[in-house]
Amino acid sequence: MLTVCSLLAAISLVGDYHGYQRTDFKLDRYNAVLVAPKTPAKGRPWIWRTEFFDHRPELDLALLEKGFHLAYLDVQNEYGSPGAIYQYDRFYRQLITDQKLSPKVVLEGFSRGGLSAYNWAAANPDKVMAIYADAPVCDFRSWPRKHSAQDWTQLMKAYGFPTEQGALDYPFGPLGKLEVLAKARVPLIHVVGSADEVVPVSENTDLLEQEYRRLGGNIKVIRKPGVGHHPHSLDNPRPIVEFILQNQGNSRNAPPATIIPAPNPESRYLSAGWRASWLQQHSDSIQASRANPRLVLIGDSITQGWGGPGRNVGAVAGDAYAKHLAPFGAVNMGMSGDRTQHLLWRIDHGALDHCQPEAVAILIGVNNLNSDTPAAIVRGVEAIAQKVRRKQPKAKVILHALFPVGQTSADPRRALVQEVNTGLATLAKKHRYQWLDLTSDFTQTDGSVNPAKMAPDALHLAQGGYDIWGQRLSEILK
C-alpha cells in the first residue's frame, strides 16, 4: 500500500484552490484532496470536510488564511457507515504520519456529512479538536428515510442492515454516541436554518443539542430564521472561526479513546455470522454466562471464533471447544470488530454480572491498531483487566499477548503488535495476571505465520490454532 507521501510524488495532481496549493491524489479507489495554507500555523492544524467539497467554503478559506490545512476524502454514498469509518481511519493515519498534520482535527459535516463527522468522531474522540456541522443529519431515520427512498436503500446496504426494521432499531447513530464526545470535551458548533424541511432541525440538531447539554458538553447553535436547508454556512464565518479558536484547547487533555467505554456501532449481521445486532449478541453472551461457567473468554472476532453454547455466531474452532474448553463450561464473549472501548462498555453493561467464574481470559486490542498508538492500546487493556478484577475479585485473570498479524515479520503491523505485547507483559507482571503469549506457537522459525495454525488473512486463527490455544488454556486451568 502506497503512503500519502509517495502518492503525492507519484500520481498526484497539483493545482490551485482559491489561491492556495491544492493536491489531488488517490487513496486506493477514493479521491482525496489536501490544500496547504501559505504559512502553516504552529502545530499544523487542519480541517477535514466529510462531504460536498468546495460547497460554501467560507469557513475553509478563513481557516486556510489562519494557517490550517484543508483535507477531503471522497467516500460518498456511505453515509458514515462502518466501511466509511475504516477508510477515514486510514486517511487520518496517513495525513498525521506522512504530512505531519496535528493529531487533533476540526471535523466539518455538511448535511449528510454530519453522519460521517459524528460517527468518526465518536470512534476517535481523542483525535477531534472540534466539530462544525452545517444543517447536519444527526439521525438517518429522519433523513434519508423520510425524504429520499434511493438514499435510504443505499444507506441500508452500506450499513449491512438485513431489513428495514434493523435500520430503524439501530441505536448507534450520532444521537446515541454523544457521551464519548462529552467525556473527551469536544466542542460542537452547528449552523442550521430554522425552516429546514429536508433535514428538520427538530428531528436532528435540536435533539443533539439537548442531549449534549444534558451530558455537560459544550455546544453552540447558530439558527438562521426563515432559512431552509440551503444556503449552507454563513456569508461571514467569523462566529464559527472564533468558536473553534476559542475552544481549540478544550479537548487537549482528553483521555485516549481506548479507555472511554463506547458501544460498537458496527452492524455485522451477516459477515460475522451474527444474524442479529451487536446489542443482541451482547445480550446472548450474557444469557450464556448464566450457566455458571468456570471460564469466561472476552475479546473480539478471534475469541468469537470459539463458538460454544448459547452463541449464535460464526465459529471456526471445529472440535477444539469440545476437546479443551467444554470441561470448564467455558462461555465465549468474543464479538467481531470490538476494540478495547467496546469491551469496556460491555463490562459496564452486565457482561460479567451474572456468573462467578474461576478465570477470565482477555484477548483484545488488535482492532485498535488501525486507530490508536500501542501505548493507548495497552492503557485500554489495562482498564479492562482492572475492571474485570473489580467485577470478579476471586477469578484468575489470564491476559493474552496479541497474536501475530501479517504473513511475515516484515509486515509493519508486527512491530506495533510487539510494542503492545511488551507493554502488556509488563502490565501482567505488575498486577500479577497470568500471562499467556502464543506468538511462538503461531509462527515459524523465519517469523512467518504457521499456515496450520492461522487463517489465510494472517490475522484470525485456523482450527489448528484453536487446538493449541485450547491446550494452553486448559494447562493453566488444570
C-alpha positions in Angstrom: 0.0 0.0 0.0 1.4 3.4 -1.0 1.7 6.1 1.6 0.2 9.5 1.0 3.7 10.9 0.7 4.6 8.5 -2.2 1.2 9.0 -3.8 1.7 12.8 -3.8 5.0 12.2 -5.5 3.9 9.6 -8.0 0.3 10.2 -9.1 -0.8 13.5 -7.6 -2.1 16.5 -9.4 -1.1 19.9 -8.1 -3.4 22.8 -8.8 -5.0 25.9 -7.4 -7.7 26.2 -4.8 -8.8 29.9 -4.3 -5.2 31.0 -4.4 -3.9 28.1 -2.3 -1.9 25.0 -3.4 -4.3 22.0 -3.9 -3.0 18.5 -4.3 -5.4 15.8 -5.6 -4.4 12.1 -5.1 -5.8 8.7 -4.6 -6.3 6.6 -1.5 -6.9 3.2 -3.2 -10.0 3.9 -5.3 -11.0 7.0 -3.3 -10.3 10.6 -4.5 -8.6 12.7 -1.9 -7.6 16.4 -1.6 -5.2 18.3 0.6 -5.0 22.0 0.4 -2.0 23.8 2.0 -2.0 27.2 3.6 0.6 29.7 2.6 2.1 29.6 6.0 1.2 26.6 8.2 0.2 27.6 11.8 2.0 26.2 14.8 1.3 22.5 15.2 0.0 22.2 11.6 -3.8 22.3 12.5 -6.3 21.1 9.8 -10.0 21.0 9.0 -11.5 17.9 7.4 -14.6 18.2 5.3 -16.5 15.0 5.0 -18.9 15.8 2.2 -19.5 18.4 -0.6 -16.0 19.7 -1.1 -15.8 23.4 -2.1 -19.6 24.0 -1.5 -19.9 27.2 0.5 -16.2 27.2 1.5 -16.3 30.3 3.6 -15.0 28.6 6.8 -12.4 26.6 4.9 -11.0 29.7 3.3 -11.0 31.6 6.6 -9.1 28.8 8.4 -6.7 28.4 5.4 -5.8 32.1 5.9 -5.1 31.3 9.6 -2.7 28.5 8.7 -5.0 25.5 8.8 -4.6 22.7 6.1 -7.9 21.6 4.4 -8.5 17.9 3.7 -11.2 15.8 2.0 -11.7 12.1 1.2 -14.5 11.4 -1.2 -16.4 8.5 0.4 -19.8 9.3 -0.9 -22.9 7.3 -0.6 -21.6 5.5 2.5 -23.4 7.7 5.0 -20.9 7.4 7.8 -21.2 3.6 7.7 -18.6 1.3 9.4 -16.9 0.8 6.0 -16.6 4.5 5.5 -15.1 5.0 9.0 -12.5 2.4 8.2 -11.4 4.4 5.2 -11.4 7.6 7.2 -9.2 5.9 9.8 -6.6 5.1 7.1 -6.8 8.6 5.7 -6.3 10.2 9.1 -3.4 8.0 9.9 -1.6 8.8 6.7 -2.1 12.5 7.0 -0.8 12.8 10.5 2.1 10.4 9.8 3.2 11.4 6.3 2.1 15.0 6.2 2.8 15.7 9.9 -0.6 17.3 10.5 -1.9 17.8 14.0 -3.3 14.7 15.8 -6.3 16.9 16.6 -8.6 17.7 13.7 -11.6 20.0 13.1 -14.3 18.0 11.5 -16.7 19.7 9.1 -20.0 18.0 8.3 -22.4 19.5 5.8 -25.9 17.9 5.6 -25.4 14.1 5.2 -21.8 14.7 6.1 -22.9 15.1 9.6 -23.3 11.3 9.9 -19.7 10.8 8.8 -18.3 13.6 11.0 -20.1 12.4 14.2 -19.6 8.7 13.6 -15.8 9.1 13.0 -15.6 11.4 16.0 -17.4 9.0 18.3 -14.9 6.3 17.3 -12.0 8.6 17.7 -13.0 11.2 20.4 -9.4 11.9 21.4 -8.4 12.9 17.9 -11.0 15.7 17.5 -10.4 19.4 18.2 -14.0 20.5 17.4 -16.9 19.7 15.1 -18.6 22.2 12.9 -21.9 20.8 11.5 -24.0 22.7 9.0 -27.6 21.6 8.6 -26.4 18.2 9.6 -28.1 14.8 9.5 -28.0 13.6 13.1 -30.5 10.7 12.7 -30.8 8.7 9.5 -34.4 7.8 10.4 -35.2 11.5 9.7 -33.1 11.8 6.5 -32.9 9.9 4.2 -35.7 7.6 5.3 -38.4 10.3 5.2 -37.1 12.2 2.2 -35.1 10.0 -0.2 -36.0 6.4 -0.9 -33.0 5.9 -3.1 -30.6 7.1 -0.4 -32.4 5.1 2.2 -31.9 1.9 0.2 -28.2 2.8 -0.3 -27.7 3.5 3.4 -29.2 0.2 4.5 -26.8 -1.6 2.1 -23.8 0.4 3.2 -24.5 -0.4 6.9 -25.4 -4.0 6.1 -28.9 -4.0 7.6 -30.7 -7.1 6.5 -34.2 -5.5 7.0 -35.6 -2.0 7.3 -36.6 -2.8 10.9 -33.0 -3.5 11.6 -32.1 0.0 10.5 -35.0 1.6 12.4 -33.9 -0.2 15.6 -30.2 0.8 15.2 -29.3 2.9 18.3 -25.8 4.0 17.4 -26.1 7.0 15.1 -24.8 10.4 16.3 -27.6 10.8 18.8 -26.6 7.5 20.5 -22.9 8.2 20.8 -22.6 11.6 22.3 -21.4 10.5 25.7 -17.9 9.7 24.5 -17.6 13.2 22.9 -18.7 14.8 26.1 -16.1 12.8 28.1 -13.4 13.9 25.6 -14.7 17.5 26.0 -15.1 18.0 22.2 -16.8 21.4 21.5 -19.6 21.4 18.9 -21.0 24.2 16.7 -24.0 23.9 14.4 -25.4 26.3 11.8 -29.0 25.5 10.9 -31.9 27.0 9.0 -34.9 27.2 11.2 -37.2 26.4 8.2 -35.2 23.4 7.0 -37.7 20.8 5.7 -35.2 18.4 4.3 -33.2 17.8 7.5 -35.7 19.2 10.1 -34.0 20.8 13.0 -36.5 19.4 15.5 -35.5 15.8 14.5 -31.8 16.4 14.3 -29.9 19.4 15.8 -32.5 20.1 18.5 -32.2 16.6 19.8 -28.5 16.5 19.6 -28.2 19.9 21.4 -30.5 18.8 24.2 -28.6 15.6 24.8 -25.2 17.1 24.6 -26.1 19.8 27.1 -27.5 17.1 29.4 -24.2 15.3 29.3 -22.4 18.5 30.2 -20.9 19.1 26.7 -20.1 22.5 25.1 -22.3 23.2 22.1 -23.3 26.4 20.3 -26.1 26.5 17.7 -26.5 29.4 15.3 -30.0 29.5 13.9 -30.9 31.3 10.7 -34.6 32.4 10.9 -36.7 31.6 7.9 -33.9 29.8 6.1 -34.3 26.2 4.7 -31.7 23.6 4.1 -30.0 25.9 1.7 -28.0 28.1 1.6 -25.5 26.5 3.9 -22.9 28.2 6.1 -22.6 31.9 6.9 -21.6 34.7 4.5 -19.3 35.9 7.3 -17.9 32.8 9.0 -16.3 34.8 11.8 -18.6 33.4 14.6 -17.6 29.8 13.6 -13.9 30.7 13.4 -14.0 32.4 16.8 -15.8 29.5 18.4 -13.2 27.0 17.1 -10.2 29.0 18.0 -11.6 29.9 21.5 -12.3 26.3 22.3 -9.4 24.5 20.5 -7.7 23.7 23.8 -10.8 22.1 25.4 -10.0 18.6 24.3 -6.2 18.9 24.6 -6.1 16.6 27.7 -8.8 14.1 26.5 -8.2 10.5 27.6 -7.4 8.1 24.8 -10.4 6.6 23.0 -9.2 3.2 24.1 -10.3 3.8 27.7 -13.6 5.6 27.1 -16.4 3.0 27.2 -18.4 3.1 24.0 -20.8 0.8 22.2 -19.7 -0.8 18.9 -21.6 0.8 16.0 -20.7 -1.9 13.5 -23.6 -3.9 12.0 -22.1 -7.3 11.0 -25.4 -9.1 10.7 -24.2 -11.4 8.0 -20.4 -11.1 7.7 -19.7 -12.3 11.2 -22.4 -14.9 11.3 -24.4 -12.9 13.9 -27.8 -12.9 12.2 -28.7 -10.2 14.8 -27.4 -6.9 16.1 -24.4 -6.2 18.2 -26.6 -5.5 21.2 -28.4 -8.8 20.7 -25.0 -10.6 20.6 -24.1 -8.8 23.8 -27.4 -9.9 25.4 -26.9 -13.5 24.1 -23.5 -13.8 25.6 -24.8 -12.5 29.0 -27.5 -15.1 28.9 -24.9 -17.8 28.1 -22.9 -16.7 31.2 -25.8 -17.6 33.5 -24.8 -21.3 33.1 -22.2 -20.8 35.9 -19.0 -21.3 33.8 -15.6 -21.9 35.3 -14.0 -19.9 32.4 -15.2 -16.8 30.6 -13.4 -15.6 27.4 -13.8 -12.0 26.4 -12.4 -10.4 23.3 -13.1 -9.8 19.6 -13.6 -12.0 16.5 -10.6 -14.2 17.3 -12.3 -15.2 20.6 -15.7 -15.2 18.9 -14.4 -18.0 16.6 -14.6 -20.5 19.5 -18.3 -20.6 19.2 -19.8 -22.6 22.1 -23.1 -22.9 23.9 -25.6 -20.1 23.6 -23.6 -18.2 20.9 -25.3 -17.6 17.6 -22.0 -16.7 15.9 -19.7 -17.8 13.1 -17.5 -20.5 14.8 -14.3 -21.9 13.1 -12.8 -23.8 16.1 -14.2 -27.1 15.0 -14.0 -29.7 17.8 -11.4 -27.6 19.7 -14.1 -26.2 22.0 -15.4 -29.7 22.9 -11.9 -31.1 23.5 -10.4 -28.3 25.6 -13.0 -25.8 26.9 -16.2 -27.8 27.4 -14.9 -29.4 30.6 -14.7 -25.9 32.1 -18.1 -24.9 30.9 -16.4 -22.1 29.1 -18.5 -19.1 27.9 -17.4 -17.2 24.8 -18.0 -13.5 25.0 -16.0 -12.6 21.9 -17.6 -10.2 19.5 -16.3 -9.4 16.0 -15.0 -5.9 15.4 -14.7 -5.0 19.1 -12.0 -2.6 20.3 -11.0 -2.1 23.9 -13.5 0.7 24.4 -16.3 -1.6 23.2 -15.4 -4.3 25.7 -15.2 -1.8 28.5 -18.8 -0.8 27.6 -20.0 -4.4 27.6 -18.4 -5.0 31.0 -20.1 -1.8 32.3 -23.4 -3.1 30.9 -23.6 -6.5 32.5 -21.2 -8.8 30.7 -19.7 -10.3 33.9 -22.6 -9.6 36.3 -24.3 -13.0 36.2 -21.6 -15.5 36.8 -18.7 -16.3 39.1 -16.0 -17.9 37.0 -12.7 -19.2 38.3 -10.9 -17.5 35.4 -11.5 -14.7 32.9 -9.3 -14.8 29.7 -8.7 -11.5 27.9 -7.6 -11.1 24.3 -8.3 -7.7 22.8 -6.6 -4.8 21.0 -5.9 -5.9 17.5 -8.8 -3.9 16.1 -7.4 -0.8 17.7 -4.1 -1.0 15.7 -5.6 1.0 12.8 -6.5 3.9 15.0 -4.6 4.0 18.2 -1.0 4.0 19.4 0.5 0.9 21.2 0.7 2.9 24.4 -3.0 3.8 24.2 -3.9 0.2 23.4 -2.0 -1.0 26.5 -4.0 1.5 28.6 -7.2 0.2 27.2 -6.4 -3.4 28.0 -5.2 -2.4 31.5 -8.6 -0.6 32.0 -10.4 -3.8 31.0 -8.3 -6.1 33.3 -8.7 -3.8 36.2 -12.5 -3.7 35.6 -12.6 -7.5 35.4 -10.7 -7.8 38.7 -13.2 -5.4 40.4 -16.1 -7.3 39.0 -14.7 -10.8 39.7 -12.2 -10.4 42.5 -11.9 -14.2 43.1 -11.2 -15.0 39.4 -7.8 -15.6 37.9 -7.2 -13.0 35.1 -5.5 -14.6 32.1 -4.0 -11.8 29.9 -3.1 -12.7 26.4 -0.4 -11.2 24.2 -1.9 -10.1 20.8 -1.5 -12.8 18.2 0.8 -12.2 15.2 -0.6 -10.1 12.4 0.7 -10.3 8.8 2.2 -13.1 6.8 5.8 -12.3 7.6 7.9 -10.5 10.2 8.4 -7.7 7.7 4.7 -6.6 8.0 4.8 -3.2 9.7 2.0 -4.3 12.0 4.3 -6.8 13.6 6.3 -4.0 15.2 3.2 -2.4 16.6 2.0 -5.8 18.0 5.4 -6.3 19.6 5.3 -2.9 21.2 1.8 -3.6 22.5 2.9 -7.0 23.8 5.9 -5.6 25.6 3.6 -3.2 27.4 1.1 -6.0 28.2 3.8 -8.3 29.6 4.9 -5.5 32.0 1.3 -5.0 32.9 0.8 -8.6 33.7 3.8 -8.7 35.9 2.8 -5.5 37.7 -0.7 -6.7 38.5 0.1 -10.4 38.8 -2.1 -11.5 35.9 -1.5 -14.9 34.3 0.4 -14.1 31.1 -0.1 -16.2 28.0 1.9 -15.4 24.9 1.3 -17.7 22.0 3.4 -15.9 19.4 5.9 -18.8 19.0 3.0 -21.3 18.7 1.6 -19.4 15.7 4.8 -18.5 13.8 7.6 -20.5 12.2 11.4 -20.1 12.7 11.6 -17.4 10.0 8.9 -15.4 11.6 6.2 -16.2 9.0 2.8 -17.3 10.3 2.2 -21.0 10.6 -0.5 -21.9 7.9 -1.7 -24.8 10.0 -2.5 -22.5 12.9 -3.5 -19.3 11.3 -6.1 -18.4 8.7 -5.1 -17.1 5.2 -5.7 -13.5 6.3 -2.8 -13.9 8.8 -5.0 -12.3 11.5 -7.6 -14.9 12.5 -6.9 -18.5 13.5 -7.4 -21.7 11.7 -8.8 -24.7 13.5 -5.3 -25.9 14.4 -4.7 -22.5 16.1 -7.7 -23.0 18.4 -6.5 -26.5 19.2 -3.1 -25.3 20.5 -4.8 -22.3 22.2 -7.2 -24.6 24.0 -4.4 -26.8 25.1 -2.5 -23.9 26.6 -5.6 -22.6 28.4 -6.5 -26.0 29.8 -3.0 -26.4 31.2 -3.4 -23.1 33.1 -6.8 -24.0 34.4 -5.8 -27.5 35.5 
